[in-house]
């Protein structure tokens, strides 16, 4: 079960990058045209998505590594 939990967290992180963070970053950087207000909103969205990925990466790595070394869910 621990590898499944880790993989689920990884899928959430993948979705977060490709469908939330990266489109917002395109607006902020200027790859996609956007108004100043839209850039500010996109910057905030990208910041929250990036912080979420950082927070999810720690338990994801723990669960994926624990599946091989010390299974916690049998």
Residue, then its C-alpha position, 0 to 999 in steps of 0.5 A: x500500500x505504501x508504494x500506491x500512496x507514494x504513486x498517488x502523491x506523484x500523480x497529484x504532483x504531476x497534475x499540479x505541474x502540467x495543468x496548474x503551475x506550468x500554464x500559470x508560469x507561461x503567463x508570468x514569463x511572457x510566453x502567453x500574452x496576458x494582462x497585468x492582472x492576469x499575470x498577478x493572479x497566475x503568479x499567485x496560482x503558480x506559487x501555491x502549486x509549487x509550494x504544494x509540490x514541495x510539501x507533497x514531495x517529502x511524504x511521496x519520497x518516504x512512501x516510495x522508499x519505505x516500500x522497499x526497505x520497511x513496509x509499513x502497511x504489510 
